[in-house]
Amino acid sequence: MENYQKRLRQYRWAVLLLAVLNLVLLLFFVNRPPRPGKEDIVALWQQELQLDAAQTTAFRSAFLAHRHLQDSLHGRMRDNRQALIAAMAQAEPDTAAARLKARESDAIHHALGENLIQHYQELYAICKPEQQARFNAAFQKLLQRRPPGAPDGPPGRN
């Protein structure tokens, strides 16, 4: 009986610990910063790099083109995932169709990375030589704070 009570006490502590950890995890996701809006990100770059008017216009244009393509690719990725799941969730799973969707998703994922590289190079070229070191540091900091990935919420929200 004593062994049972000891084990019961351990289980209670384990459940309490898991509940606290879940609460902390939920707070982390709820309090995470939102994706910057289209104008906010350009304003951040303008402030960080002291961009002139022509550079600000070029940054805005490059950013909008990049965001449009990224959102489009993420939409295609979501559609592919749904098609892959649908192909596998049948009574007779269509593995050939699922493999095709998996290969398409790989190509889209590669395109996302290529687009990020091209976007970086485009923004870097807009910067003056004295701004480029600050740009590198800020770009790296931005990606660490908010890694590339699907936008928060439905497409077109930001």
Secondary structure, 3 states (H helix, E strand, C coil): CHHHHHHHHHHHHHHHHHHHHHHHHHHHHHCCCCCCCHHHHHHHHHHHHCCCHHHHHHHHHHHHHHHHHHHHHHHHHHHHHHHHHHHHCCCCCCHHHHHHHHHHHHHHHHHHHHHHHHHHHHHHHHCCHHHHHHHHHHHHHHHHHCCCCCCCCCCCCC
